[in-house]
Amino acid sequence: MSGSLTQLVVFIFITALIGLLTYIKCRGHGHSKANENKEYFLAGGGLTWIYVAGSITLTNLSTDQLVGMNGNQMALLAWWEFAAVAGLIILARVFLPVYYHYQCTTTTELLEMRYNNKHIRALIGLLFFLGSSLIFMPAVIYTGSLFMINMFNVDIPLMYVATAFALIGAFYAIFGGLRAVAVSDTYSGVLLLTMAIVVVVLALFAIDFDFSGIPAERLTLIGDNDSPLPWHTLLTGMVFIQTFYWSTNQVITQRAMAAPNLKEAQKGVYAAAIIRFIVVPTIIVVPGIISYKLYGDINDAAYGTLVGDVLPSWLSGVFAAALAAAVLTTYNSNLNSATALYVCDIHEAYFQKKPNVARLSGFVTAALTIVSLVMVPVYAQAESIINLLQQLFGLLSMPILSIFIVGLLFNNVNANAGIAAVVFGVGLYAFFSFVHAPFGLHYIHLMLVTLVCCIALALVLNRVVFKQKAEWRGRLIETEEAHG
């Protein structure tokens, strides 16, 4: 009982401390009436590279990754993080100069400018919006709530914990905008990464740094055809999955677009890439592998069981606070980005050109919070959260990426050709996932097939149906003066 009380006290203290530090850092930054969108959704362009790196890192890192990746109990999953480095470099070198050149608030704003059509921006914004509200937000508060209940070993209905997460996350998003989200991300990120490394070190001592007895297929980085990640998938769809996630996904790029200038943004993205390469692969696979040696094949229970065994009670309270922070930051990052997409891409385009951004965002955030809570029981029924997320996200990723690629590489493409290609791509990947995978191809290979088909269809429709000839662009942006 005393150990549990210590955990709880430490947990509450650190959670409150992060909230206080965030408030101190963000106070005095009111919403500028001159450009409410930029202040609320891009922190007034005031995020230094440290906060860009911290927010990008923790927005992506949460319980679904720590629990789900370690639950595979094999080294192979580290490739997702190594490949993410390539995605971040593509963001920094290819996409960020374009976003800053066009002074975008949302990634989809670029599509409106390139296709000269607000409908294509609204469609892609809606897909991102649905992805955040129906897929990621409920999934992250479900996994976070489940982990907290198991870690504190308390008999509390899961929906009570999920509601607490959702309300606190909404509070950050409503009252602080992106600035509060990014600042809390960074403070929480330092704590989470530190604690995750401590878990790795203590786990290594628990087995005396001896990996003998662990099957070779759980230690290898070369996956065979029957593994979750066959080696040949790294040569096909993997780089495009990473390009989509890190370079066009509003939840991630919004942080990089909130720096004072391009160079500061790129510095933050490079820092995030370094963290991703050096730290993250270790913390999402090593504990799982060690848990296999200690407990055998226990799947998603691996990480929580190991943490409970290797950490003393007071440190487990710190770790619980770090994981709670990770859940909150991933949740409120998705919440803030989904709200930005609705306000900027849909409401201002079709309903009210100059709304009260703070008030409207509050209403949207409240509605999204309710929707995400309603969806939590759906995810509670899933056999594997990680597999379900990958399958659902695949419906959006390649169709959306195709429209960015066509828009960046070609001039004179009719927006309706692009819209048709996106709709076709969602249907095609749904067929691959839920009806029939041709030739038994891995889903990552099928993502590349979907991408190529979408690009080809957009160009063919543009030529045959809309009688326009796509023109190859010599460079992504016409001038260089806006790069700094």
C-alpha positions in Angstrom: 0.0 0.0 0.0 2.8 2.5 0.9 4.5 1.7 -2.4 1.4 2.4 -4.3 0.9 5.7 -2.3 4.5 6.7 -3.1 3.8 6.0 -6.8 0.7 8.1 -6.8 2.2 11.1 -4.9 5.2 11.2 -7.2 3.0 10.8 -10.2 0.7 13.7 -9.2 3.6 16.0 -8.2 5.5 15.6 -11.5 2.3 15.9 -13.7 1.4 19.1 -11.8 5.0 20.4 -12.2 4.9 19.9 -16.0 1.6 21.8 -16.1 3.1 24.7 -14.0 6.3 24.9 -16.1 4.2 25.0 -19.2 2.0 27.8 -17.8 5.1 29.9 -16.8 6.6 29.5 -20.2 3.4 30.3 -22.1 1.9 33.1 -20.0 1.9 36.5 -21.7 1.5 35.1 -25.2 -2.1 36.1 -25.9 -3.8 35.5 -29.2 -2.9 38.1 -31.8 -6.0 39.5 -33.4 -3.9 40.4 -36.5 -3.4 36.7 -37.3 -5.3 34.5 -34.9 -4.6 31.4 -37.0 -0.9 31.8 -36.9 -0.9 32.5 -33.1 -3.3 29.7 -32.2 -2.1 27.0 -34.6 1.5 28.0 -35.3 2.4 29.5 -31.9 2.9 32.9 -33.6 5.9 31.4 -35.4 7.7 31.5 -32.1 8.9 28.0 -31.5 12.7 27.7 -31.3 14.4 24.6 -32.7 14.5 23.0 -29.2 10.7 23.1 -28.9 10.3 22.0 -32.6 12.5 18.9 -31.9 10.8 18.1 -28.5 7.3 18.4 -29.9 7.9 16.3 -33.0 9.6 13.6 -30.9 6.9 13.3 -28.3 4.0 13.8 -30.6 5.0 10.5 -32.3 6.2 8.7 -29.1 3.4 7.4 -26.8 2.1 4.2 -25.2 0.9 2.7 -28.5 4.5 2.7 -29.6 6.3 1.8 -26.3 3.8 -0.9 -25.5 3.0 -2.1 -29.0 6.5 -2.1 -30.4 8.0 -3.8 -27.4 5.1 -6.2 -27.5 6.6 -7.7 -30.6 9.6 -8.7 -28.6 12.0 -8.5 -31.5 14.7 -6.2 -32.8 13.2 -6.0 -36.3 10.8 -3.3 -35.4 13.7 -0.9 -35.0 13.6 -0.4 -38.7 10.5 1.7 -38.4 12.5 4.2 -36.4 15.6 4.1 -38.6 13.5 4.7 -41.6 11.8 7.6 -39.9 15.1 9.4 -40.0 14.9 9.4 -43.8 11.3 10.8 -43.5 12.5 13.6 -41.3 15.4 14.5 -43.6 12.9 14.6 -46.6 10.7 16.9 -44.5 13.6 19.2 -43.7 15.2 19.3 -47.2 12.2 18.9 -49.6 8.9 19.9 -48.0 9.7 22.6 -45.4 11.2 25.0 -48.0 8.0 24.7 -49.9 5.7 25.2 -46.9 7.7 28.3 -45.8 7.8 29.7 -49.3 4.0 29.5 -49.5 3.6 30.6 -45.8 1.3 27.7 -45.1 -0.7 27.2 -41.8 -1.7 23.7 -42.8 0.0 21.2 -45.1 -3.2 21.1 -47.2 -3.0 24.8 -47.8 -0.2 24.0 -50.2 -2.5 21.8 -52.2 -5.0 24.7 -52.7 -2.1 26.9 -53.9 -0.7 24.3 -56.3 -4.0 23.2 -57.7 -5.8 26.6 -57.4 -8.8 24.8 -55.9 -10.2 25.0 -52.4 -12.1 21.7 -52.7 -9.0 19.5 -53.0 -7.6 21.2 -49.8 -10.9 20.6 -48.0 -11.0 16.9 -49.1 -7.5 16.1 -47.9 -8.0 18.2 -44.7 -11.1 16.2 -44.0 -9.2 12.9 -44.4 -6.5 14.0 -42.0 -9.2 15.3 -39.7 -11.0 11.9 -39.7 -7.7 10.1 -39.2 -6.9 12.1 -36.1 -10.4 12.1 -34.6 -11.5 8.5 -35.3 -8.1 6.7 -35.4 -5.3 8.2 -33.4 -7.0 10.2 -30.6 -9.2 7.4 -29.3 -6.4 4.8 -29.7 -3.9 6.8 -27.7 -6.2 7.5 -24.8 -7.3 3.9 -24.8 -3.8 2.5 -24.6 -2.7 5.1 -22.1 -5.6 4.4 -19.8 -5.1 0.7 -20.0 -1.4 1.1 -19.1 -2.1 3.4 -16.2 -4.7 1.0 -14.7 -2.3 -2.0 -15.0 0.7 0.0 -13.7 -1.0 1.3 -10.6 -3.0 -2.0 -10.3 -6.2 -0.2 -9.5 -9.8 -1.3 -10.1 -11.1 1.7 -11.9 -13.3 1.6 -15.0 -11.2 2.4 -18.1 -13.5 5.1 -19.3 -12.9 7.1 -16.1 -9.2 7.3 -16.8 -9.8 7.9 -20.6 -12.1 10.8 -19.7 -9.5 12.3 -17.5 -6.9 12.1 -20.2 -9.3 13.6 -22.8 -10.3 16.5 -20.6 -6.8 17.5 -19.6 -5.6 17.2 -23.2 -8.5 19.4 -24.3 -7.6 22.0 -21.6 -4.1 22.3 -23.0 -5.3 22.6 -26.6 -8.1 25.1 -25.9 -6.4 27.5 -23.6 -2.8 27.3 -24.9 -3.0 26.5 -28.6 0.1 25.0 -30.2 2.5 26.9 -28.0 1.3 25.2 -24.8 1.1 21.8 -26.6 4.7 22.1 -27.9 6.2 23.4 -24.6 4.5 20.6 -22.6 5.7 18.2 -25.3 9.3 19.2 -24.8 9.3 19.1 -21.0 7.5 15.7 -21.1 9.8 14.5 -23.8 13.0 15.0 -21.8 11.4 13.1 -18.9 10.0 10.2 -21.0 13.2 9.7 -22.9 15.3 9.8 -19.7 13.0 7.3 -18.0 12.8 5.0 -21.0 16.6 4.9 -21.1 16.7 4.1 -17.3 14.3 1.2 -18.0 16.7 -0.2 -20.7 19.7 0.1 -18.4 18.0 -1.6 -15.4 16.6 -4.3 -17.7 20.1 -5.0 -19.1 21.4 -5.4 -15.5 18.5 -7.7 -14.8 19.9 -10.2 -17.3 23.5 -9.3 -16.7 23.8 -8.1 -20.3 23.4 -11.7 -21.4 21.2 -12.2 -24.5 21.9 -16.0 -24.8 18.9 -18.2 -25.1 16.9 -15.7 -27.1 16.0 -17.1 -30.6 18.1 -15.6 -33.4 14.9 -14.4 -35.3 14.2 -12.1 -32.3 17.7 -10.5 -32.5 18.1 -10.1 -36.2 17.5 -6.9 -38.3 17.0 -8.9 -41.5 13.4 -10.1 -41.6 12.4 -13.1 -43.7 9.1 -13.4 -45.6 7.2 -14.6 -42.6 8.4 -11.8 -40.3 6.4 -8.7 -39.5 8.8 -6.7 -41.6 10.4 -8.6 -44.5 13.7 -7.0 -45.6 12.5 -6.3 -49.1 9.7 -4.0 -47.8 12.5 -1.6 -46.8 13.2 -1.1 -50.5 9.6 -0.4 -51.7 6.9 1.2 -49.7 8.7 2.0 -46.4 10.3 5.3 -47.6 6.9 6.5 -48.9 5.2 5.6 -45.6 7.8 7.7 -43.8 7.5 10.5 -46.3 3.8 10.7 -45.8 3.9 10.5 -42.1 6.7 13.0 -41.4 6.3 15.4 -44.4 2.6 15.8 -45.2 0.9 14.8 -41.9 -0.4 17.9 -40.3 0.1 16.6 -36.8 3.9 16.4 -37.3 4.6 19.2 -39.8 2.6 21.8 -37.8 5.4 21.9 -35.3 8.0 22.5 -37.9 6.0 25.2 -39.5 5.8 27.1 -36.2 9.4 28.2 -36.1 10.4 31.8 -36.8 12.1 30.9 -40.1 13.1 27.9 -42.2 16.6 27.5 -40.8 15.3 27.3 -37.3 12.7 24.8 -38.3 15.2 22.6 -40.2 17.5 22.7 -37.1 14.7 21.3 -35.0 13.8 18.6 -37.5 17.5 17.5 -37.7 17.6 17.4 -33.9 14.5 15.2 -33.9 16.1 12.9 -36.5 19.2 12.5 -34.3 17.0 11.6 -31.3 15.1 9.2 -33.5 18.3 7.5 -34.7 20.2 7.2 -31.5 17.6 6.9 -28.7 14.2 5.7 -29.9 15.1 2.3 -31.6 16.7 1.2 -28.3 13.8 2.0 -26.1 11.1 0.4 -28.4 12.8 -2.9 -28.9 15.4 -3.8 -26.2 12.9 -4.0 -23.3 10.7 -6.3 -25.3 13.6 -8.6 -26.2 14.8 -8.7 -22.6 11.2 -9.4 -21.4 11.2 -12.5 -23.8 14.2 -13.8 -22.0 12.7 -13.2 -18.6 9.0 -14.1 -19.1 8.7 -15.8 -22.5 6.3 -14.7 -25.3 3.8 -12.4 -23.5 3.1 -9.9 -26.3 1.7 -6.5 -25.3 2.1 -7.3 -21.6 5.9 -7.3 -22.1 6.7 -3.6 -21.4 4.4 -3.1 -18.5 5.6 -6.3 -16.8 9.2 -5.4 -17.2 8.8 -1.8 -16.0 6.9 -3.1 -12.9 9.7 -5.5 -12.1 12.9 -3.4 -12.6 11.8 0.0 -11.3 11.6 0.9 -7.6 8.2 2.3 -6.5 9.2 5.9 -6.5 10.8 5.7 -9.9 7.7 3.9 -11.3 5.7 6.9 -10.2 8.1 9.1 -12.2 7.7 6.7 -15.2 3.9 6.8 -14.9 4.0 10.6 -15.0 6.2 10.4 -18.1 3.9 8.0 -19.8 0.8 10.0 -18.9 2.6 13.1 -20.3 3.3 11.1 -23.5 -0.4 10.2 -23.8 -1.5 13.7 -23.2 0.9 15.3 -25.7 0.1 12.9 -28.4 -3.6 13.3 -27.8 -3.5 17.1 -27.6 -1.2 17.4 -30.6 -3.7 15.5 -32.7 -6.5 17.5 -31.2 -4.8 20.9 -32.0 -4.0 19.7 -35.5 -7.4 18.4 -36.3 -8.9 21.6 -35.1 -6.6 23.6 -37.3 -7.6 21.5 -40.3 -11.3 22.1 -39.6 -11.0 25.8 -38.9 -8.6 26.7 -41.8 -9.6 24.2 -44.5 -13.3 23.7 -44.0 -15.0 26.4 -41.8 -13.2 29.4 -43.2 -13.5 28.1 -46.8 -17.2 27.3 -46.7 -18.9 28.9 -43.7 -17.3 32.0 -42.2 -14.2 33.6 -43.7 -13.1 35.4 -40.5 -14.4 33.5 -37.4 -13.4 34.1 -33.8 -10.6 31.4 -34.0 -10.2 30.8 -30.3 -14.0 30.4 -29.7 -14.5 28.2 -32.7 -11.5 26.1 -31.9 -12.9 25.6 -28.4 -16.2 24.3 -29.8 -14.4 22.0 -32.2 -12.0 20.7 -29.6 -14.9 19.9 -27.3 -16.8 18.0 -30.0 -13.6 16.1 -30.9 -13.1 15.2 -27.3 -16.6 13.7 -27.1 -16.1 11.8 -30.3 -12.8 10.3 -29.3 -14.3 9.1 -26.0 -17.2 7.5 -27.8 -14.7 5.6 -30.0 -12.6 4.2 -27.0 -14.8 1.1 -26.5 -14.4 0.3 -30.2 -10.6 0.1 -29.8 -11.0 -1.9 -26.6 -12.4 -4.7 -28.7 -9.4 -4.8 -31.1 -7.1 -7.9 -31.0 -4.0 -5.8 -31.8 -4.0 -2.0 -31.6 -0.8 -1.7 -33.6 -2.0 -3.8 -36.5 -5.4 -2.1 -36.5 -3.8 1.4 -36.6 -1.5 0.4 -39.4 -4.3 -1.1 -41.4 -6.6 1.9 -40.9 -3.9 4.5 -41.6 -3.0 2.7 -44.8 -6.4 3.8 -46.2 -5.3 7.4 -46.1 -1.5 7.6 -46.4 -0.7 6.7 -50.0 -3.7 8.4 -51.7 -2.9 11.6 -49.8 0.8 11.4 -50.6 0.0 10.9 -54.3 -1.8 14.2 -54.5 1.2 16.0 -52.9 3.6 14.4 -55.3 1.6 15.3 -58.3 1.1 18.8 -57.1 4.7 19.4 -56.4 6.2 17.8 -59.5 3.7 18.9 -62.2 2.0 22.1 -63.4 -1.4 22.2 -65.2 -3.1 19.3 -63.4 -6.8 19.6 -62.9 -7.8 19.4 -59.2 -10.7 17.1 -60.0 -8.3 14.5 -61.5 -6.4 14.6 -58.2 -9.6 14.3 -56.1 -10.7 11.3 -58.2 -7.3 9.6 -57.8 -7.5 10.1 -54.0 -11.0 8.5 -53.8 -9.9 5.7 -56.0 -6.8 5.1 -53.9 -8.8 4.8 -50.6 -11.0 2.2 -52.3 -8.1 0.3 -53.8 -6.2 0.0 -50.5 -9.4 -1.0 -48.7 -9.8 -3.8 -51.3 -6.2 -4.9 -50.7 -6.6 -4.8 -46.9 -10.0 -6.3 -46.4 -10.8 -8.3 -49.5 -7.8 -9.7 -51.4 -4.1 -9.0 -51.3 -2.8 -9.8 -54.9 0.0 -12.4 -55.1 0.1 -12.5 -51.3 2.1 -9.2 -51.3 3.0 -7.6 -47.9 0.9 -4.6 -47.1 3.9 -2.3 -47.4 4.4 -3.5 -51.0 0.8 -2.8 -51.6 1.2 0.8 -50.3 3.7 1.4 -53.1 1.3 -0.2 -55.6 -1.5 2.1 -54.4 0.7 5.2 -54.6 1.8 4.4 -58.2 -1.7 3.7 -59.3 -3.0 7.0 -57.8 -0.3 9.1 -59.5 -0.9 7.3 -62.8 -4.7 7.7 -62.6 -4.4 11.4 -61.8 -2.2 12.1 -64.8 -4.3 9.9 -67.1 -7.6 11.5 -66.1 -6.0 14.9 -66.4 -5.0 14.2 -70.0 -7.9 12.1 -71.2 -10.9 13.4 -69.3 -9.9 17.0 -68.6 -7.8 17.5 -71.8 -4.9 19.1 -69.9 -1.3 18.1 -70.4 0.7 17.9 -67.2 4.0 19.8 -67.3 7.0 18.7 -65.4 8.3 21.3 -63.0 12.0 22.1 -63.1 12.1 22.9 -59.4 9.7 22.7 -56.5 9.6 26.4 -55.8 10.2 29.1 -58.4 12.4 31.4 -56.3 15.0 31.0 -53.5 14.5 34.2 -51.6 11.9 32.8 -49.1 14.1 30.0 -47.9 15.6 31.8 -44.9 
